[in-house]
Amino acid sequence: CDTTLETVKQRANIFFDISTFQRFITTEKELNDQFRVFCDHCPDRILFGTDFPMFLLSATQKQLVHKIADLTSITSAEKDAVFYKNATHVLNLDESVMRAIY
């Protein structure tokens, strides 16, 4: 995660996808801590992608969505950014359409 963060901070055109995050972060505390770090340093470049199921994971993608939604370390606005607002910006989409899907 440190390498990812450094790469994202150094290059304005790099974003990162956290849909398979659980492969590397296994406890709720680690998840809360890492999201706080990412949101502190590059909140506008975190994307929840859909390249699932690329790996054998400990939970379904839906369960991961719920885990992230339940995090206490990041705000509601930061969760919205992760789930749809950042993608809206990167893909130049209408935010109202993305909000309706989310």
Backbone as XML, in Angstrom:
<?xml version="1.0"?>
<chain id="A" units="angstrom">
  <residue number="1" name="CYS">
    <atom name="N" x="0.812" y="-1.200" z="0.000"/>
    <atom name="CA" x="0.000" y="0.000" z="0.000"/>
    <atom name="C" x="0.854" y="1.261" z="0.000"/>
  </residue>
  <residue number="2" name="ASP">
    <atom name="N" x="2.013" y="1.207" z="0.652"/>
    <atom name="CA" x="2.883" y="2.383" z="0.674"/>
    <atom name="C" x="3.384" y="2.730" z="-0.726"/>
  </residue>
  <residue number="3" name="THR">
    <atom name="N" x="3.734" y="1.700" z="-1.507"/>
    <atom name="CA" x="4.211" y="1.923" z="-2.868"/>
    <atom name="C" x="3.108" y="2.529" z="-3.722"/>
  </residue>
  <residue number="4" name="THR">
    <atom name="N" x="1.899" y="2.026" z="-3.580"/>
    <atom name="CA" x="0.764" y="2.562" z="-4.324"/>
    <atom name="C" x="0.553" y="4.032" z="-3.993"/>
  </residue>
  <residue number="5" name="LEU">
    <atom name="N" x="0.565" y="4.353" z="-2.728"/>
    <atom name="CA" x="0.356" y="5.730" z="-2.295"/>
    <atom name="C" x="1.438" y="6.656" z="-2.849"/>
  </residue>
  <residue number="6" name="GLU">
    <atom name="N" x="2.677" y="6.241" z="-2.779"/>
    <atom name="CA" x="3.775" y="7.065" z="-3.292"/>
    <atom name="C" x="3.637" y="7.288" z="-4.797"/>
  </residue>
  <residue number="7" name="THR">
    <atom name="N" x="3.279" y="6.243" z="-5.537"/>
    <atom name="CA" x="3.106" y="6.362" z="-6.987"/>
    <atom name="C" x="1.982" y="7.336" z="-7.317"/>
  </residue>
  <residue number="8" name="VAL">
    <atom name="N" x="0.863" y="7.218" z="-6.628"/>
    <atom name="CA" x="-0.282" y="8.095" z="-6.871"/>
    <atom name="C" x="0.073" y="9.542" z="-6.538"/>
  </residue>
  <residue number="9" name="LYS">
    <atom name="N" x="0.781" y="9.759" z="-5.457"/>
    <atom name="CA" x="1.151" y="11.118" z="-5.055"/>
    <atom name="C" x="2.117" y="11.760" z="-6.039"/>
  </residue>
  <residue number="10" name="GLN">
    <atom name="N" x="2.961" y="10.976" z="-6.693"/>
    <atom name="CA" x="3.973" y="11.493" z="-7.614"/>
    <atom name="C" x="3.440" y="11.786" z="-9.008"/>
  </residue>
  <residue number="11" name="ARG">
    <atom name="N" x="2.318" y="11.177" z="-9.373"/>
    <atom name="CA" x="1.819" y="11.309" z="-10.744"/>
    <atom name="C" x="0.342" y="11.692" z="-10.736"/>
  </residue>
  <residue number="12" name="ALA">
    <atom name="N" x="0.045" y="12.857" z="-11.255"/>
    <atom name="CA" x="-1.319" y="13.398" z="-11.220"/>
    <atom name="C" x="-2.310" y="12.589" z="-12.055"/>
  </residue>
  <residue number="13" name="ASN">
    <atom name="N" x="-1.829" y="11.799" z="-12.988"/>
    <atom name="CA" x="-2.735" y="11.051" z="-13.863"/>
    <atom name="C" x="-2.944" y="9.605" z="-13.414"/>
  </residue>
  <residue number="14" name="ILE">
    <atom name="N" x="-2.491" y="9.255" z="-12.216"/>
    <atom name="CA" x="-2.640" y="7.895" z="-11.702"/>
    <atom name="C" x="-3.741" y="7.854" z="-10.646"/>
  </residue>
  <residue number="15" name="PHE">
    <atom name="N" x="-4.629" y="6.882" z="-10.797"/>
    <atom name="CA" x="-5.701" y="6.626" z="-9.834"/>
    <atom name="C" x="-5.536" y="5.191" z="-9.372"/>
  </residue>
  <residue number="16" name="PHE">
    <atom name="N" x="-6.153" y="4.822" z="-8.276"/>
    <atom name="CA" x="-6.057" y="3.435" z="-7.879"/>
    <atom name="C" x="-7.410" y="2.866" z="-7.494"/>
  </residue>
  <residue number="17" name="ASP">
    <atom name="N" x="-7.530" y="1.578" z="-7.813"/>
    <atom name="CA" x="-8.764" y="0.824" z="-7.646"/>
    <atom name="C" x="-8.634" y="-0.035" z="-6.394"/>
  </residue>
  <residue number="18" name="ILE">
    <atom name="N" x="-9.630" y="0.031" z="-5.521"/>
    <atom name="CA" x="-9.547" y="-0.698" z="-4.263"/>
    <atom name="C" x="-10.537" y="-1.867" z="-4.194"/>
  </residue>
  <residue number="19" name="SER">
    <atom name="N" x="-11.059" y="-2.312" z="-5.321"/>
    <atom name="CA" x="-12.058" y="-3.385" z="-5.284"/>
    <atom name="C" x="-11.491" y="-4.710" z="-4.791"/>
  </residue>
  <residue number="20" name="THR">
    <atom name="N" x="-10.204" y="-4.908" z="-4.897"/>
    <atom name="CA" x="-9.602" y="-6.140" z="-4.390"/>
    <atom name="C" x="-8.700" y="-5.872" z="-3.188"/>
  </residue>
  <residue number="21" name="PHE">
    <atom name="N" x="-8.947" y="-4.792" z="-2.528"/>
    <atom name="CA" x="-8.178" y="-4.357" z="-1.363"/>
    <atom name="C" x="-8.094" y="-5.419" z="-0.272"/>
  </residue>
  <residue number="22" name="GLN">
    <atom name="N" x="-9.166" y="-6.161" z="-0.089"/>
    <atom name="CA" x="-9.218" y="-7.136" z="0.999"/>
    <atom name="C" x="-8.199" y="-8.246" z="0.850"/>
  </residue>
  <residue number="23" name="ARG">
    <atom name="N" x="-7.640" y="-8.396" z="-0.300"/>
    <atom name="CA" x="-6.598" y="-9.410" z="-0.493"/>
    <atom name="C" x="-5.363" y="-9.064" z="0.344"/>
  </residue>
  <residue number="24" name="PHE">
    <atom name="N" x="-5.133" y="-7.779" z="0.578"/>
    <atom name="CA" x="-3.943" y="-7.325" z="1.282"/>
    <atom name="C" x="-4.232" y="-6.837" z="2.700"/>
  </residue>
  <residue number="25" name="ILE">
    <atom name="N" x="-5.455" y="-6.418" z="2.957"/>
    <atom name="CA" x="-5.830" y="-5.880" z="4.263"/>
    <atom name="C" x="-6.907" y="-6.781" z="4.824"/>
  </residue>
  <residue number="26" name="THR">
    <atom name="N" x="-6.633" y="-7.365" z="5.959"/>
    <atom name="CA" x="-7.534" y="-8.405" z="6.450"/>
    <atom name="C" x="-8.340" y="-8.041" z="7.686"/>
  </residue>
  <residue number="27" name="THR">
    <atom name="N" x="-7.889" y="-7.083" z="8.481"/>
    <atom name="CA" x="-8.642" y="-6.750" z="9.694"/>
    <atom name="C" x="-9.393" y="-5.435" z="9.516"/>
  </residue>
  <residue number="28" name="GLU">
    <atom name="N" x="-10.427" y="-5.254" z="10.305"/>
    <atom name="CA" x="-11.204" y="-4.010" z="10.251"/>
    <atom name="C" x="-10.325" y="-2.808" z="10.600"/>
  </residue>
  <residue number="29" name="LYS">
    <atom name="N" x="-9.441" y="-2.985" z="11.576"/>
    <atom name="CA" x="-8.551" y="-1.894" z="11.972"/>
    <atom name="C" x="-7.640" y="-1.506" z="10.816"/>
  </residue>
  <residue number="30" name="GLU">
    <atom name="N" x="-7.047" y="-2.495" z="10.145"/>
    <atom name="CA" x="-6.183" y="-2.208" z="8.988"/>
    <atom name="C" x="-6.965" y="-1.484" z="7.902"/>
  </residue>
  <residue number="31" name="LEU">
    <atom name="N" x="-8.176" y="-1.942" z="7.643"/>
    <atom name="CA" x="-9.013" y="-1.319" z="6.621"/>
    <atom name="C" x="-9.309" y="0.138" z="6.978"/>
  </residue>
  <residue number="32" name="ASN">
    <atom name="N" x="-9.725" y="0.388" z="8.210"/>
    <atom name="CA" x="-9.989" y="1.751" z="8.668"/>
    <atom name="C" x="-8.734" y="2.618" z="8.577"/>
  </residue>
  <residue number="33" name="ASP">
    <atom name="N" x="-7.619" y="2.095" z="9.065"/>
    <atom name="CA" x="-6.369" y="2.858" z="9.062"/>
    <atom name="C" x="-5.914" y="3.189" z="7.645"/>
  </residue>
  <residue number="34" name="GLN">
    <atom name="N" x="-5.956" y="2.206" z="6.754"/>
    <atom name="CA" x="-5.464" y="2.438" z="5.400"/>
    <atom name="C" x="-6.358" y="3.406" z="4.626"/>
  </residue>
  <residue number="35" name="PHE">
    <atom name="N" x="-7.657" y="3.280" z="4.790"/>
    <atom name="CA" x="-8.553" y="4.225" z="4.124"/>
    <atom name="C" x="-8.322" y="5.649" z="4.619"/>
  </residue>
  <residue number="36" name="ARG">
    <atom name="N" x="-8.066" y="5.797" z="5.912"/>
    <atom name="CA" x="-7.798" y="7.124" z="6.458"/>
    <atom name="C" x="-6.544" y="7.707" z="5.819"/>
  </residue>
  <residue number="37" name="VAL">
    <atom name="N" x="-5.502" y="6.893" z="5.676"/>
    <atom name="CA" x="-4.258" y="7.348" z="5.047"/>
    <atom name="C" x="-4.526" y="7.771" z="3.607"/>
  </residue>
  <residue number="38" name="PHE">
    <atom name="N" x="-5.198" y="6.914" z="2.844"/>
    <atom name="CA" x="-5.476" y="7.252" z="1.447"/>
    <atom name="C" x="-6.335" y="8.513" z="1.329"/>
  </residue>
  <residue number="39" name="CYS">
    <atom name="N" x="-7.341" y="8.641" z="2.157"/>
    <atom name="CA" x="-8.208" y="9.819" z="2.096"/>
    <atom name="C" x="-7.482" y="11.081" z="2.543"/>
  </residue>
  <residue number="40" name="ASP">
    <atom name="N" x="-6.496" y="10.940" z="3.412"/>
    <atom name="CA" x="-5.698" y="12.098" z="3.835"/>
    <atom name="C" x="-4.770" y="12.578" z="2.734"/>
  </residue>
  <residue number="41" name="HIS">
    <atom name="N" x="-4.271" y="11.669" z="1.895"/>
    <atom name="CA" x="-3.249" y="12.021" z="0.911"/>
    <atom name="C" x="-3.747" y="12.171" z="-0.525"/>
  </residue>
  <residue number="42" name="CYS">
    <atom name="N" x="-4.767" y="11.432" z="-0.906"/>
    <atom name="CA" x="-5.223" y="11.516" z="-2.303"/>
    <atom name="C" x="-6.689" y="11.092" z="-2.409"/>
  </residue>
  <residue number="43" name="PRO">
    <atom name="N" x="-7.579" y="11.784" z="-1.722"/>
    <atom name="CA" x="-8.986" y="11.375" z="-1.684"/>
    <atom name="C" x="-9.693" y="11.401" z="-3.041"/>
  </residue>
  <residue number="44" name="ASP">
    <atom name="N" x="-9.188" y="12.201" z="-3.949"/>
    <atom name="CA" x="-9.834" y="12.337" z="-5.255"/>
    <atom name="C" x="-9.330" y="11.329" z="-6.278"/>
  </residue>
  <residue number="45" name="ARG">
    <atom name="N" x="-8.469" y="10.384" z="-5.861"/>
    <atom name="CA" x="-7.925" y="9.428" z="-6.820"/>
    <atom name="C" x="-8.163" y="7.976" z="-6.428"/>
  </residue>
  <residue number="46" name="ILE">
    <atom name="N" x="-9.101" y="7.744" z="-5.528"/>
    <atom name="CA" x="-9.461" y="6.388" z="-5.107"/>
    <atom name="C" x="-10.719" y="5.969" z="-5.862"/>
  </residue>
  <residue number="47" name="LEU">
    <atom name="N" x="-10.678" y="4.809" z="-6.501"/>
    <atom name="CA" x="-11.825" y="4.314" z="-7.253"/>
    <atom name="C" x="-12.208" y="2.919" z="-6.761"/>
  </residue>
  <residue number="48" name="PHE">
    <atom name="N" x="-13.490" y="2.681" z="-6.672"/>
    <atom name="CA" x="-13.955" y="1.320" z="-6.407"/>
    <atom name="C" x="-14.273" y="0.710" z="-7.760"/>
  </residue>
  <residue number="49" name="GLY">
    <atom name="N" x="-13.361" y="-0.094" z="-8.257"/>
    <atom name="CA" x="-13.511" y="-0.686" z="-9.580"/>
    <atom name="C" x="-14.285" y="-1.982" z="-9.555"/>
  </residue>
  <residue number="50" name="THR">
    <atom name="N" x="-14.429" y="-2.573" z="-10.728"/>
    <atom name="CA" x="-15.210" y="-3.806" z="-10.836"/>
    <atom name="C" x="-14.432" y="-4.915" z="-11.532"/>
  </residue>
  <residue number="51" name="ASP">
    <atom name="N" x="-13.132" y="-4.980" z="-11.313"/>
    <atom name="CA" x="-12.343" y="-6.053" z="-11.927"/>
    <atom name="C" x="-12.445" y="-7.348" z="-11.127"/>
  </residue>
  <residue number="52" name="PHE">
    <atom name="N" x="-13.410" y="-7.420" z="-10.266"/>
    <atom name="CA" x="-13.681" y="-8.588" z="-9.423"/>
    <atom name="C" x="-14.355" y="-9.659" z="-10.269"/>
  </residue>
  <residue number="53" name="PRO">
    <atom name="N" x="-14.180" y="-10.914" z="-10.146"/>
    <atom name="CA" x="-13.300" y="-11.603" z="-9.206"/>
    <atom name="C" x="-11.990" y="-12.004" z="-9.864"/>
  </residue>
  <residue number="54" name="MET">
    <atom name="N" x="-10.990" y="-11.238" z="-9.683"/>
    <atom name="CA" x="-9.682" y="-11.545" z="-10.238"/>
    <atom name="C" x="-8.900" y="-12.494" z="-9.328"/>
  </residue>
  <residue number="55" name="PHE">
    <atom name="N" x="-9.179" y="-12.437" z="-8.032"/>
    <atom name="CA" x="-8.481" y="-13.258" z="-7.048"/>
    <atom name="C" x="-9.510" y="-13.992" z="-6.201"/>
  </residue>
  <residue number="56" name="LEU">
    <atom name="N" x="-9.057" y="-15.012" z="-5.510"/>
    <atom name="CA" x="-9.900" y="-15.672" z="-4.528"/>
    <atom name="C" x="-9.887" y="-14.787" z="-3.284"/>
  </residue>
  <residue number="57" name="LEU">
    <atom name="N" x="-11.008" y="-14.197" z="-2.955"/>
    <atom name="CA" x="-11.078" y="-13.244" z="-1.859"/>
    <atom name="C" x="-11.891" y="-13.808" z="-0.701"/>
  </residue>
  <residue number="58" name="SER">
    <atom name="N" x="-11.760" y="-13.171" z="0.430"/>
    <atom name="CA" x="-12.429" y="-13.665" z="1.631"/>
    <atom name="C" x="-13.882" y="-13.214" z="1.729"/>
  </residue>
  <residue number="59" name="ALA">
    <atom name="N" x="-14.324" y="-12.356" z="0.828"/>
    <atom name="CA" x="-15.705" y="-11.865" z="0.850"/>
    <atom name="C" x="-16.138" y="-11.527" z="-0.565"/>
  </residue>
  <residue number="60" name="THR">
    <atom name="N" x="-17.434" y="-11.409" z="-0.762"/>
    <atom name="CA" x="-17.938" y="-10.996" z="-2.070"/>
    <atom name="C" x="-17.720" y="-9.496" z="-2.240"/>
  </residue>
  <residue number="61" name="GLN">
    <atom name="N" x="-17.860" y="-9.038" z="-3.459"/>
    <atom name="CA" x="-17.711" y="-7.602" z="-3.703"/>
    <atom name="C" x="-18.796" y="-6.829" z="-2.950"/>
  </residue>
  <residue number="62" name="LYS">
    <atom name="N" x="-19.986" y="-7.368" z="-2.886"/>
    <atom name="CA" x="-21.070" y="-6.721" z="-2.146"/>
    <atom name="C" x="-20.704" y="-6.588" z="-0.667"/>
  </residue>
  <residue number="63" name="GLN">
    <atom name="N" x="-20.100" y="-7.621" z="-0.097"/>
    <atom name="CA" x="-19.678" y="-7.556" z="1.300"/>
    <atom name="C" x="-18.599" y="-6.487" z="1.494"/>
  </residue>
  <residue number="64" name="LEU">
    <atom name="N" x="-17.692" y="-6.365" z="0.522"/>
    <atom name="CA" x="-16.662" y="-5.337" z="0.606"/>
    <atom name="C" x="-17.273" y="-3.943" z="0.541"/>
  </residue>
  <residue number="65" name="VAL">
    <atom name="N" x="-18.268" y="-3.766" z="-0.304"/>
    <atom name="CA" x="-18.970" y="-2.479" z="-0.368"/>
    <atom name="C" x="-19.537" y="-2.138" z="1.010"/>
  </residue>
  <residue number="66" name="HIS">
    <atom name="N" x="-20.163" y="-3.108" z="1.638"/>
    <atom name="CA" x="-20.732" y="-2.871" z="2.973"/>
    <atom name="C" x="-19.643" y="-2.581" z="4.004"/>
  </residue>
  <residue number="67" name="LYS">
    <atom name="N" x="-18.508" y="-3.269" z="3.903"/>
    <atom name="CA" x="-17.400" y="-3.005" z="4.826"/>
    <atom name="C" x="-16.922" y="-1.562" z="4.698"/>
  </residue>
  <residue number="68" name="ILE">
    <atom name="N" x="-16.770" y="-1.113" z="3.465"/>
    <atom name="CA" x="-16.308" y="0.262" z="3.238"/>
    <atom name="C" x="-17.374" y="1.250" z="3.700"/>
  </residue>
  <residue number="69" name="ALA">
    <atom name="N" x="-18.621" y="0.970" z="3.403"/>
    <atom name="CA" x="-19.707" y="1.859" z="3.823"/>
    <atom name="C" x="-19.782" y="1.968" z="5.342"/>
  </residue>
  <residue number="70" name="ASP">
    <atom name="N" x="-19.371" y="0.926" z="6.042"/>
    <atom name="CA" x="-19.420" y="0.919" z="7.508"/>
    <atom name="C" x="-18.164" y="1.468" z="8.182"/>
  </residue>
  <residue number="71" name="LEU">
    <atom name="N" x="-17.160" y="1.844" z="7.400"/>
    <atom name="CA" x="-15.926" y="2.360" z="7.998"/>
    <atom name="C" x="-16.212" y="3.593" z="8.847"/>
  </residue>
  <residue number="72" name="THR">
    <atom name="N" x="-15.533" y="3.683" z="9.966"/>
    <atom name="CA" x="-15.695" y="4.842" z="10.845"/>
    <atom name="C" x="-14.595" y="5.878" z="10.642"/>
  </residue>
  <residue number="73" name="SER">
    <atom name="N" x="-13.545" y="5.504" z="9.917"/>
    <atom name="CA" x="-12.394" y="6.395" z="9.765"/>
    <atom name="C" x="-12.545" y="7.407" z="8.633"/>
  </residue>
  <residue number="74" name="ILE">
    <atom name="N" x="-13.523" y="7.205" z="7.759"/>
    <atom name="CA" x="-13.714" y="8.160" z="6.667"/>
    <atom name="C" x="-15.143" y="8.695" z="6.692"/>
  </residue>
  <residue number="75" name="THR">
    <atom name="N" x="-15.287" y="9.885" z="6.154"/>
    <atom name="CA" x="-16.572" y="10.567" z="6.185"/>
    <atom name="C" x="-17.514" y="10.051" z="5.105"/>
  </residue>
  <residue number="76" name="SER">
    <atom name="N" x="-18.749" y="10.457" z="5.214"/>
    <atom name="CA" x="-19.753" y="10.121" z="4.194"/>
    <atom name="C" x="-19.346" y="10.686" z="2.832"/>
  </residue>
  <residue number="77" name="ALA">
    <atom name="N" x="-18.837" y="11.889" z="2.829"/>
    <atom name="CA" x="-18.395" y="12.517" z="1.569"/>
    <atom name="C" x="-17.233" y="11.736" z="0.960"/>
  </residue>
  <residue number="78" name="GLU">
    <atom name="N" x="-16.317" y="11.249" z="1.790"/>
    <atom name="CA" x="-15.195" y="10.454" z="1.274"/>
    <atom name="C" x="-15.686" y="9.119" z="0.727"/>
  </residue>
  <residue number="79" name="LYS">
    <atom name="N" x="-16.661" y="8.520" z="1.361"/>
    <atom name="CA" x="-17.238" y="7.266" z="0.856"/>
    <atom name="C" x="-17.914" y="7.507" z="-0.490"/>
  </residue>
  <residue number="80" name="ASP">
    <atom name="N" x="-18.657" y="8.605" z="-0.625"/>
    <atom name="CA" x="-19.278" y="8.942" z="-1.908"/>
    <atom name="C" x="-18.215" y="9.112" z="-2.990"/>
  </residue>
  <residue number="81" name="ALA">
    <atom name="N" x="-17.107" y="9.741" z="-2.631"/>
    <atom name="CA" x="-16.016" y="9.927" z="-3.599"/>
    <atom name="C" x="-15.479" y="8.576" z="-4.059"/>
  </residue>
  <residue number="82" name="VAL">
    <atom name="N" x="-15.249" y="7.677" z="-3.123"/>
    <atom name="CA" x="-14.720" y="6.343" z="-3.456"/>
    <atom name="C" x="-15.697" y="5.573" z="-4.338"/>
  </residue>
  <residue number="83" name="PHE">
    <atom name="N" x="-16.961" y="5.596" z="-3.976"/>
    <atom name="CA" x="-17.947" y="4.773" z="-4.675"/>
    <atom name="C" x="-18.410" y="5.334" z="-6.015"/>
  </residue>
  <residue number="84" name="TYR">
    <atom name="N" x="-18.478" y="6.660" z="-6.176"/>
    <atom name="CA" x="-18.942" y="7.150" z="-7.478"/>
    <atom name="C" x="-18.426" y="8.512" z="-7.914"/>
  </residue>
  <residue number="85" name="LYS">
    <atom name="N" x="-18.165" y="9.437" z="-7.021"/>
    <atom name="CA" x="-17.794" y="10.790" z="-7.454"/>
    <atom name="C" x="-16.450" y="10.837" z="-8.171"/>
  </residue>
  <residue number="86" name="ASN">
    <atom name="N" x="-15.458" y="10.114" z="-7.685"/>
    <atom name="CA" x="-14.159" y="10.113" z="-8.359"/>
    <atom name="C" x="-14.271" y="9.506" z="-9.752"/>
  </residue>
  <residue number="87" name="ALA">
    <atom name="N" x="-15.037" y="8.438" z="-9.891"/>
    <atom name="CA" x="-15.229" y="7.815" z="-11.209"/>
    <atom name="C" x="-15.954" y="8.776" z="-12.145"/>
  </residue>
  <residue number="88" name="THR">
    <atom name="N" x="-16.911" y="9.506" z="-11.608"/>
    <atom name="CA" x="-17.639" y="10.491" z="-12.409"/>
    <atom name="C" x="-16.672" y="11.495" z="-13.017"/>
  </residue>
  <residue number="89" name="HIS">
    <atom name="N" x="-15.735" y="11.963" z="-12.211"/>
    <atom name="CA" x="-14.744" y="12.933" z="-12.678"/>
    <atom name="C" x="-13.805" y="12.317" z="-13.718"/>
  </residue>
  <residue number="90" name="VAL">
    <atom name="N" x="-13.245" y="11.156" z="-13.412"/>
    <atom name="CA" x="-12.278" y="10.509" z="-14.303"/>
    <atom name="C" x="-12.905" y="10.165" z="-15.648"/>
  </residue>
  <residue number="91" name="LEU">
    <atom name="N" x="-14.131" y="9.671" z="-15.625"/>
    <atom name="CA" x="-14.792" y="9.224" z="-16.851"/>
    <atom name="C" x="-15.652" y="10.299" z="-17.505"/>
  </residue>
  <residue number="92" name="ASN">
    <atom name="N" x="-15.666" y="11.499" z="-16.906"/>
    <atom name="CA" x="-16.432" y="12.632" z="-17.427"/>
    <atom name="C" x="-17.910" y="12.258" z="-17.619"/>
  </residue>
  <residue number="93" name="LEU">
    <atom name="N" x="-18.495" y="11.724" z="-16.553"/>
    <atom name="CA" x="-19.891" y="11.291" z="-16.579"/>
    <atom name="C" x="-20.781" y="12.274" z="-15.834"/>
  </residue>
  <residue number="94" name="ASP">
    <atom name="N" x="-22.052" y="12.184" z="-16.077"/>
    <atom name="CA" x="-23.037" y="12.994" z="-15.370"/>
    <atom name="C" x="-23.188" y="12.433" z="-13.961"/>
  </residue>
  <residue number="95" name="GLU">
    <atom name="N" x="-22.918" y="13.259" z="-12.960"/>
    <atom name="CA" x="-22.952" y="12.792" z="-11.576"/>
    <atom name="C" x="-24.329" y="12.284" z="-11.161"/>
  </residue>
  <residue number="96" name="SER">
    <atom name="N" x="-25.396" y="12.858" z="-11.690"/>
    <atom name="CA" x="-26.733" y="12.419" z="-11.297"/>
    <atom name="C" x="-26.983" y="10.964" z="-11.724"/>
  </residue>
  <residue number="97" name="VAL">
    <atom name="N" x="-26.413" y="10.559" z="-12.855"/>
    <atom name="CA" x="-26.563" y="9.180" z="-13.309"/>
    <atom name="C" x="-25.810" y="8.246" z="-12.371"/>
  </residue>
  <residue number="98" name="MET">
    <atom name="N" x="-24.587" y="8.610" z="-12.025"/>
    <atom name="CA" x="-23.789" y="7.776" z="-11.121"/>
    <atom name="C" x="-24.411" y="7.714" z="-9.732"/>
  </residue>
  <residue number="99" name="ARG">
    <atom name="N" x="-24.944" y="8.822" z="-9.251"/>
    <atom name="CA" x="-25.583" y="8.840" z="-7.931"/>
    <atom name="C" x="-26.781" y="7.906" z="-7.921"/>
  </residue>
  <residue number="100" name="ALA">
    <atom name="N" x="-27.523" y="7.886" z="-9.013"/>
    <atom name="CA" x="-28.729" y="7.021" z="-9.102"/>
    <atom name="C" x="-28.327" y="5.544" z="-9.058"/>
  </residue>
  <residue number="101" name="ILE">
    <atom name="N" x="-27.204" y="5.207" z="-9.660"/>
    <atom name="CA" x="-26.736" y="3.818" z="-9.664"/>
    <atom name="C" x="-26.241" y="3.433" z="-8.278"/>
  </residue>
  <residue number="102" name="TYR">
    <atom name="N" x="-25.521" y="4.340" z="-7.659"/>
    <atom name="CA" x="-24.949" y="4.089" z="-6.332"/>
    <atom name="C" x="-26.041" y="4.073" z="-5.306"/>
  </residue>
</chain>
